[in-house]
Structure formats: C-alpha cells, structure tokens
C-alpha cells in the first residue's frame, strides 16, 4: 500500500473501531490493489473475527450476476432476448419476453400470495407461484424493480434451458472459471465464514 492511500486505511480503522462492527474495504487502481483492509467482529456475539475471506450478504448485487448467467445462455445462442419467455417456460402466464424480464418490465415485481421464509427456501414453489400470476401491468409497458422475484424468474429460465439451477450454473460457468469467491446459495463450509446479519434500527 503506497503512502497516498494510507489515509483510507486509517479512516477505515477509525470507523470500524467506532462502530463496533466488522467490515472490509478493498480499492484497486489501474489493476493495482492499493487498499485491502478488514477488521472487527463477524458474528453477532463478537466472538468471530472478520477475516480476509469473510463472506457477506450482498442483497440486490446478486441481480446483475443472475442476469449475467442468463445472458451467457443468450451469448451461446440457446436463448433469444426478444423471444417470449414461454418458449422456455411454457407455464408462465405473463406474456413477457426475455429482454423485458431482464429489464424488470415483466409485471411480476411481487408475489400475489403470502410468502414465508420456508416457501422462499423451497427450490420450486416460488417459480410455480410466479408462473401462475397475472402481471401487474402489460409486460414491456412499465418498469418496476422485481426486488424479491427477479432471481426466481431469471433462475427458472436458466434452469429450463440448461437443466442446472441458477446457483450451480453460476458456480460452474462464472464463479469457478473466473476465480470469484461469490456464490448464489452457500454450502455449509461457506456459511461458516459468512458474517452475521444484524438488524438496522430498533429491535
């Protein structure tokens, strides 16, 4: 780390100490790693130190990576962007194209049914529910972030075309070949090095 970036590391150390939380920061400039810092606790009890390879939940950052998986199938000629999704997933009620689905224009931004954590963890139920739903708007005519449904929608198209679920496809075709320490769905070993989530605001 050059002296130019010493201030970033010092600021990180101060903020981490004051917050009493674990965190990490890395800065790369022109291909050179100029800051690589981590520290604090990684579990709710404060017993597990943050390590260089501690994993964190990245929430919606997963969406573009899910899209990358589907676009890889487009690049291979297995999926057409302007084809109806029903070509690959016949049970889908919404008359959306693959392009509209990727662009959050499919009209399926939420589940109509009440969902529980158990249902969301079911490998098949979310896609089955979304397939039966009428879209909230005519696909392609409006836009709205498919916050909780995007991964299930894109992942089901990947599964229907390739046979592998999104997490397996991403691991085999993207993360593995490019050396990415990123997963869609964690193994027990990966869970063991994952930072705990803490609530924001009043508990």
RONU-279595 format. One record per residue (C-alpha): x, y, z; residue in one letter. Coordinates in steps of 0.5 Angstrom, whole numbers, plus 500, padded with zeros to 3 digits. Example, Ala and Ser with C-alpha at 12.3 -4.5 7.8 and 13.67 -1.06 7.14 Angstrom:
<gulums>
> 525; 491; 516; A
> 527; 498; 514; S
</gulums>
This chain:
<gulums>
> 500; 500; 500; X
> 503; 507; 498; X
> 503; 513; 503; X
> 498; 516; 498; X
> 493; 511; 501; X
> 495; 511; 508; X
> 489; 516; 510; X
> 484; 511; 507; X
> 486; 505; 511; X
> 487; 510; 517; X
> 480; 512; 516; X
> 477; 505; 516; X
> 481; 503; 522; X
> 477; 509; 526; X
> 470; 508; 523; X
> 471; 501; 525; X
> 473; 502; 532; X
> 468; 507; 533; X
> 462; 503; 530; X
> 464; 496; 534; X
> 462; 493; 527; X
> 466; 488; 523; X
> 468; 491; 516; X
> 473; 490; 510; X
> 475; 495; 504; X
> 479; 494; 498; X
> 481; 499; 493; X
> 484; 498; 486; X
> 487; 503; 482; X
> 489; 501; 475; X
> 490; 494; 477; X
> 494; 495; 483; X
> 491; 493; 490; X
> 492; 500; 494; X
> 488; 498; 500; X
> 486; 492; 503; X
> 483; 492; 510; X
> 479; 488; 514; X
> 477; 488; 522; X
> 472; 488; 527; X
> 467; 482; 529; X
> 464; 478; 524; X
> 459; 475; 528; X
> 453; 478; 533; X
> 456; 476; 539; X
> 463; 479; 537; X
> 467; 472; 538; X
> 469; 471; 531; X
> 474; 476; 528; X
> 473; 479; 521; X
> 478; 475; 516; X
> 480; 477; 509; X
> 476; 472; 506; X
> 470; 473; 511; X
> 463; 473; 506; X
> 458; 478; 507; X
> 451; 478; 504; X
> 450; 483; 498; X
> 443; 483; 497; X
> 441; 486; 490; X
> 448; 486; 488; X
> 446; 479; 486; X
> 441; 481; 481; X
> 446; 483; 475; X
> 450; 477; 477; X
> 444; 473; 476; X
> 443; 477; 469; X
> 450; 475; 467; X
> 448; 468; 468; X
> 442; 468; 463; X
> 446; 473; 458; X
> 451; 468; 458; X
> 446; 463; 455; X
> 444; 468; 450; X
> 451; 469; 448; X
> 451; 462; 447; X
> 445; 462; 442; X
> 441; 458; 447; X
> 436; 464; 449; X
> 434; 470; 445; X
> 433; 476; 448; X
> 426; 478; 444; X
> 423; 471; 445; X
> 417; 470; 449; X
> 420; 467; 456; X
> 414; 462; 455; X
> 418; 459; 449; X
> 423; 456; 455; X
> 418; 456; 461; X
> 411; 455; 458; X
> 407; 455; 465; X
> 409; 462; 465; X
> 402; 467; 465; X
> 406; 473; 464; X
> 407; 475; 456; X
> 414; 478; 457; X
> 420; 477; 453; X
> 427; 475; 456; X
> 429; 482; 455; X
> 423; 485; 459; X
> 424; 480; 464; X
> 432; 482; 465; X
> 430; 489; 465; X
> 425; 489; 471; X
> 419; 490; 466; X
> 415; 483; 466; X
> 410; 486; 471; X
> 412; 481; 477; X
> 415; 485; 482; X
> 412; 482; 488; X
> 409; 475; 490; X
> 401; 476; 490; X
> 401; 470; 495; X
> 403; 471; 502; X
> 410; 468; 503; X
> 414; 466; 508; X
> 422; 464; 509; X
> 420; 457; 509; X
> 417; 458; 502; X
> 422; 462; 499; X
> 427; 457; 501; X
> 423; 452; 497; X
> 427; 450; 491; X
> 421; 450; 486; X
> 415; 454; 490; X
> 417; 461; 488; X
> 417; 460; 481; X
> 411; 456; 481; X
> 407; 462; 484; X
> 410; 467; 480; X
> 408; 463; 474; X
> 401; 463; 476; X
> 401; 470; 477; X
> 397; 475; 472; X
> 402; 481; 471; X
> 401; 488; 475; X
> 402; 491; 468; X
> 403; 489; 461; X
> 410; 487; 460; X
> 414; 492; 457; X
> 410; 498; 458; X
> 412; 500; 465; X
> 418; 499; 470; X
> 419; 497; 477; X
> 424; 493; 481; X
> 423; 486; 482; X
> 426; 486; 488; X
> 424; 479; 491; X
> 422; 476; 485; X
> 428; 477; 480; X
> 432; 472; 482; X
> 427; 467; 482; X
> 425; 469; 475; X
> 431; 469; 472; X
> 434; 463; 475; X
> 428; 459; 473; X
> 429; 461; 465; X
> 437; 459; 467; X
> 434; 452; 470; X
> 429; 451; 464; X
> 434; 452; 459; X
> 441; 449; 462; X
> 438; 444; 467; X
> 442; 447; 473; X
> 439; 451; 478; X
> 442; 459; 478; X
> 447; 457; 484; X
> 450; 451; 481; X
> 450; 455; 474; X
> 454; 461; 477; X
> 459; 457; 480; X
> 461; 452; 474; X
> 460; 457; 469; X
> 462; 464; 472; X
> 465; 464; 479; X
> 469; 458; 478; X
> 473; 460; 471; X
> 474; 467; 474; X
> 476; 465; 481; X
> 470; 469; 484; X
> 469; 468; 492; X
> 462; 469; 491; X
> 456; 464; 491; X
> 449; 464; 490; X
> 447; 460; 495; X
> 452; 458; 501; X
> 455; 451; 502; X
> 456; 449; 510; X
> 463; 451; 509; X
> 462; 458; 506; X
> 456; 459; 511; X
> 462; 458; 517; X
> 466; 464; 514; X
> 460; 469; 513; X
> 459; 475; 517; X
> 452; 475; 521; X
> 447; 480; 519; X
> 445; 485; 525; X
> 438; 489; 525; X
> 438; 496; 523; X
> 434; 501; 527; X
> 430; 499; 534; X
> 430; 491; 535; X
</gulums>
